[in-house]
C-alpha cells in the first residue's frame, strides 16, 4: 500500500520520519503542503481517523501567534479544518497516510508497529 508523507521539508520531525522510512526501505511520496497546498478532502480523510485536536499543533509557533479570538473560535472539526486550510503551518507534522492508517507526528515505535 502506498505511503504519503505530508509536511514541509525543513521541519525536523518530517526529516526524521523521512530518514526512518528511507532506512527501512519503505517507498513514499512526499507532499509539501506549503508548496502543493491542501484540500478540504485531504483534511477530511485525516479527520476520519484522528481528531482535529491531534492535528492542530497548539504547541507550535503558528498557533501561539494567532489572535486569542481565533484560538477561542477553534472548537469543532469544521472550524479546525478552515484554520488548517488557511494556515497549514498549524498542522502537527508529519501526517503520514497509508491506506486507512493516519499517523500524526513522528514516533519511531509507532511507525515500527503501524507500517508494513
N, C-alpha and C positions, 0 to 999 in steps of 0.2 A: 504494500500500500504506500503511495507517495507521501512524503513529508513536506510540509511547507512551514518555514520559519518566518514569522512576521516581526519586524522590528526596524531598527536603524543600525547601520554598520558600525558606528563608533561607540555604541553602548557596550559597556563592559560585560554585562550579563549575556547579551546577544553574542559577543565574541566568544565567551566561554561555552555557550551552547553549540555554536558552530564548530568550535575546536573539538568538543566532545563528539559530536556527530561525525566529523572527519576522522577522528581517532578510532571510532567504531566501524568505519567504512560504510556509514549509512548515507545514502544519497538524499539530497533535499533540494528544494527550491527556496531561495531567499526572496522575500517580498519586502522591499524597503518602503514602508508606508508613508514616509515623508516625501519620497520621490514619486512612487506609484499610486499613492493615496489609498484610501479605504472606502469601502461601500457600506451602506446600511445592511446589505445582505451578508457581508463577511462578519460584521459585528453580531448580527442576529444569529448566525451559525455558532459563534463562540458562546453567546448567551443561552443557547440551548443546553450547554454543558456546564458552564461556570457562571456564577453570579456577577452582576455588574460591580459589586463591592470588591471582588477579587481583581477584576480587570482595571478598575480605576486606581491608580497608584497615588494614594493620599500621602505617601511619604516623600514623593518626588518634588523637585523644584517647580515644575509646571503647576501642580496642584496648589502648592504653597503660594504661588504668585497670583492665583486667581482672586478676584474680589470676594469678600466674605459672602455677599449676597448670592454670587454664582455658586459658591460651595454649598450654601444652605439650600439652594434650589435643586441640587442633585439628590433626589430621593427615590427615583424609580428607574427601571431599566430604560424607559424612553428618554428621560432627561439625561441619563448617563450616556446613552447612545449618541445623542446630539452633541454632548460635550466631547466625546471621543472623535466624532467626525470633524468638529470644529478645531480641536486641539489634540491631534494624535499623540503628542508627546506625553499626555496624561496617562496613556496606557502602560500598564506594567509590562515590561519586556523581559524576554521574548514571549510571543504567543506561538506555540508550536501546535500544528494540527496534523493528525494522521487518522484518516477515516473519521470515526466518531470521538476520537481522543483529542482533547484540547488541554494543553499544559501551559500554565502561565508562570513566567519567571524561570530561572534555571536552578534545578536541584539535581545533582548527578544521580543520587539514589532513585529519585522518581523517574528520571529518564531511563535508567537501567531497568526498572520494573515495567515501565509502560511501553517502551519502544521495542519493536521486533524487526 
